[in-house]
């Protein structure tokens, strides 16, 4: 059904936030249900972000997600040289006991006091990739900087018109523009001009696959992580 089931602290059975579990209903009062977790069916511990901490000569990760009540310890050989205060992306490798796991640092995002490191933590948490592969970048060399004469056949040539963007100087996507023309009857004709991205991004190319996987550009507080490379 759609009802929520309340699980008391004593009936959590080592489950953590995000687990898929089997729950047994142990009491029902009107529409209020109480239950206990019988078994953990599936647990996904991907893209964990936190602060590298050393205490009593043992290194562990203080996770940003405080709902995730697990302990992640990091062997020195898997720490990538992190030092206390570093924000890191960590991968859980194996369970030790209870809710304690071994972890491996995949990437050091920066020190917790570094400007912008909070944004990097968000991108790491949600697997937002801010880099493009060499395969994708190599395809950019095939994109011409100018429109060839043969490509103008069948297209309306508006290069003599005054067409301008309405974006600010700091925009990251200049892909649309407008034009305004006064007609003889003193009405105005508004032209709306949209970039033909499909001209540059061809089907079944690495560029096409990458854009499809990303789905959209991601706008964050101080930056944009684009769906397509700048060129």
Secondary structure, DSSP 8 states (H G I E B T S, - for coil): ----EEE-GGG-TT--TT-EEEEEEEEEETTEEEEEEEEEEE----SEEEEEEEETTEEEEEES-TT---EEEE-GGGSTT--TTEEEEEEEEEEEETTEEEEEEEEEEEETTSTTHHHHHHHHHTT------HHHHHHGGGS-SS--GGGGTTS---TTS--B----TT-S---EEEEEEE-TTS-EEEEEEE--HHHHS-TTSHHHHHHHHH-S-EE-SS-EE-SS---
